[in-house]
Amino acid sequence: MIGRLNHVAIAVPDLAAGAALYRDTLGATVSAPQAEPDHGVTVVFIELPNTKIELLEPLGEASPIAAFLAKNPSGGIHHVCYEVDDILAARDRLKTGGARVLGDGEPKIGAHGKPVLFLHPKDFNGTLVELEQA
């Protein structure tokens, strides 16, 4: 059901500093910051030959990333994102198998302009999983 790894997301307390670290220290190509109000974050993407790294910074105090950073002030891996061909079929199959889909269970449009869903970390070895329609 899952396809390729789309990205690994890392929550950071300072997006500009995180982007500079990847760009200036590691020599990576980093996208411009992109606000995602529906998800409560501002993001940049670090382009790699085989996938991407997404840096997330809270967009407002109600951001779920703010709560994550309160527990992990230096930041850390927040989620992994896998591609699926049909997000609704994937959701239905996962729910039938007992996995919990976060939110209202309906896909939202993610940072790449494609539908996404998040799956409860307790159902996936403590890892928050994002599914993105390919």
N, C-alpha and C positions, 0 to 999 in steps of 0.2 A: 504494500500500500504506500509506504513512504518512498519518496524519491531521493534526490540528492540533498545534501546539507546546503541550505541556502545561506545561513549565517549563524554565528555565535554572538550573542549580545552581552555586552559588558556595561554594567551601571557605573557611572563615574560622577564624582561630586563636582567636577569642573570640566565641561565639555571642551572648551578651548585648550586647556592644558592637556587633556587626554588626546585630542587631535594632534596637537603639537608633538607630543611624545612619539606617536606613530609616524608622523610625517618627518620630523627633524631627526629623531634618534634612529628609527628603523628604516627610513627612506620610503615609506609607503605613500600611495596616492590616497588622499582623504577627500571625501565629498564636502560640499558646503553644508552648513547646518540646516536642518529641515525641522520645523515645528510640526508636531502631530497632536493637535489639541484633543482629538477623540481618544487618544491613548495616554495623554498627560505627560508627554515626553518631547524633548528635542533630540534629534539623532544626527549622527554622521556615519558614513559607511567607509570602511577601509577596504579597498579593493585588493584582493589576492588572486593569484592565478587560478585557484581551484574553489574559492568561496569568498565570503566577506566577513568582516568583523563589524558589528554595529555597536557604536558607543551611545549610551543613553544617559541623558541628564533630565532631572525632573522639570516639568513645565507646570509650576504652581505647587502649592503646599499639599493639595489633594492627590498629587501624582502617586501611583503605586511605587514608583522608583524612589520617592522621598522616604517611604516606609522602609524599603530595602536598604537605602543608604543610612537610615537611622540605626539599623542593626549592623551594617557593614560600612563604616564611615570612609574607608579608603576605596570602596567600590568592590566589584567582583563580578564573576560570571552570573548573569541574570537568567538567561534562557538560551535554548538552541532552537533553530527554526529549520524544519524539514519541508520540502516541497511535496505536494500531492496533486494528482491530476484532477480530481473532483473533490472539492472541499466538503460539499454536502454529503456525498457518499461516504467519505472518510469519517465525518462526524457521526453519521448514522451507524456505521459499522463499529466505531469506538464506543458509542453509547450503548449499543446492544451488548458489547463485551464488558460493560461495567465501568468504562472510563468516564471521568467527569470532565465536561466541557465548562470552562469558566464563563462568567457573565450570563447572558440570556440564551446562550447556545447558538445565536445567529452570528454569522461572519461579519466582521467590520472590515473596512478598507484599511490596509496597512501602509507602511512607508513606501512600498514599491507600487502602490496603486492597485494592489490585488487583494482579494478577500483573505482574511486570516482568522484563525481561532486559537485559543490557548487551552491547554489541557492541564489539569490539576497536578502539581508536582508530586503529591503523595501517591499518585497512580503510576509514576514513571521514575522510580528510584530517587526521589527527592529533586528531580530536575523539572523545571517549568519548560513545557514544550509548546512551541508555536508551530502551527501548520499554515502554510501559504499555498494557495492554488497556483500551480505552475502555468 
